[in-house]
């Protein structure tokens, strides 16, 4: 089961990171680069929901809601600009240079809070792998629907089921459409204009 987001760790880090950082606001569908090769950054989302994508493969890593801290691994492993953040709904936050973030962690001895946050992120990635890697197409679709069911209704109303599953799994749209149609016909799920309304008990096999 997915662990609960460590909000206390976020609050501690946010208090120190926010001072002197570069604030931003994004409208729905507006994008932001998470980092680049010459200027690694820590990105903090305080309000809203965002889509995180791996740019080279055009792969959807996930959709996440605030509060959120991204880029802490850059403190030790600066990398190239592989990831892009796109607002699913209006959101605001800030960015700060990774070196400045590392200095703040050292100055205020916040490494424990950073480790707590990174441990949660690792768990999220681990659960994503469990859901997708080595699984059948139907299992991946099933797990994606269960994940969407946990979102707030307002977020589900903004994200198309077909697009989300296809970008997340790379399963062909025809296969996804066939499975969704069968699940709707069997009253296992409810959809409205391509958006997920409700998930009932999903069969283990298709």
Buried (B, 14 or more C-beta within 10 A) or exposed (E): EEEEBBEEBBEBBBEBBBEEBEEBEBEEEEEBBBBEEEBBBBBBBBEBBBBBBEBEEEEBBBBBBBBBBBBBBBBEEBBEBBBBBBBBBEBBBBBBBBBBBBEBBEEEEBEEBBEBBBEBBEEBEEBBEEBBEEBEBBBBBBBBBEBBBEBEEEBBBBBBBBEBBBBBBEBEEEBBBBBBEBBEEEEBBEBEEEBBBEBEEBEEEB
